[in-house]
C-alpha cells in the first residue's frame, strides 16, 4: 500500500482541508456561544451584589444602584 500524504491523500485531498477548518471554526463558535448563555442568567441585583463583593464599587455606589433597581 502507498501511505503518502500528498495533496490528494490525508483528510480527503483537494479542498477537503477547507471543510475541516470550517467545521472546527463552527464547533468553537458554538462552544463559546453556549458558555456565554449560561453566564447571562443572573439578575441585575445579583450582578450588583457580585460587583460590590469584588470591590468594584463602593458601598455608596452599591446603595444608590440598589435603590434605583428596587424602585423599578
C-alpha positions as CSV (number, residue, x, y, z in Angstrom):
1,X,0.0,0.0,0.0
2,X,1.0,3.6,-0.6
3,X,0.7,5.7,2.6
4,X,1.7,9.1,1.1
5,X,0.1,12.2,2.5
6,X,0.2,14.4,-0.6
7,X,-2.3,16.8,-1.9
8,X,-4.8,14.0,-2.8
9,X,-4.4,12.0,0.4
10,X,-4.8,12.5,4.2
11,X,-8.0,14.3,5.0
12,X,-9.5,13.8,1.6
13,X,-7.3,15.9,-0.6
14,X,-8.1,18.9,-2.6
15,X,-10.3,21.4,-0.8
16,X,-11.3,18.9,1.9
17,X,-9.0,20.7,4.4
18,X,-11.2,23.7,4.0
19,X,-14.2,21.7,5.1
20,X,-12.4,20.6,8.2
21,X,-11.3,24.1,9.0
22,X,-14.8,25.5,8.7
23,X,-16.2,22.6,10.8
24,X,-13.6,23.4,13.5
25,X,-14.5,27.1,13.5
26,X,-18.2,26.3,13.8
27,X,-17.6,24.0,16.7
28,X,-15.5,26.6,18.6
29,X,-18.2,29.3,17.9
30,X,-21.0,27.0,19.2
31,X,-19.0,26.2,22.4
32,X,-18.3,29.8,23.1
33,X,-21.9,30.8,22.5
34,X,-23.2,28.1,24.8
35,X,-20.8,29.1,27.5
36,X,-21.8,32.8,27.3
37,X,-25.5,31.9,27.5
38,X,-25.0,30.0,30.8
39,X,-23.5,33.2,32.4
40,X,-26.3,35.5,31.3
41,X,-28.9,34.1,33.7
42,X,-28.1,36.5,36.6
43,X,-30.5,39.2,37.7
44,X,-29.3,42.8,37.8
45,X,-29.4,42.6,41.7
46,X,-27.1,39.6,41.6
47,X,-24.7,41.3,39.3
48,X,-24.7,44.4,41.6
49,X,-24.0,42.3,44.7
50,X,-21.2,40.4,42.9
51,X,-19.6,43.7,41.9
52,X,-19.8,45.0,45.4
53,X,-18.4,41.8,46.8
54,X,-15.4,42.0,44.4
55,X,-14.8,45.6,45.5
56,X,-15.5,47.0,42.0
57,X,-17.9,49.6,43.5
58,X,-18.1,51.4,46.9
59,X,-20.8,50.9,49.5
60,X,-22.3,54.3,48.5
61,X,-22.5,53.3,44.8
62,X,-24.0,49.9,45.8
63,X,-26.7,51.5,48.0
64,X,-27.6,54.1,45.2
65,X,-27.8,51.4,42.5
66,X,-29.7,49.1,44.8
67,X,-32.3,51.9,45.5
68,X,-32.6,52.5,41.7
69,X,-33.1,48.8,41.0
70,X,-35.7,48.4,43.7
71,X,-37.7,51.4,42.5
72,X,-38.3,49.9,39.1
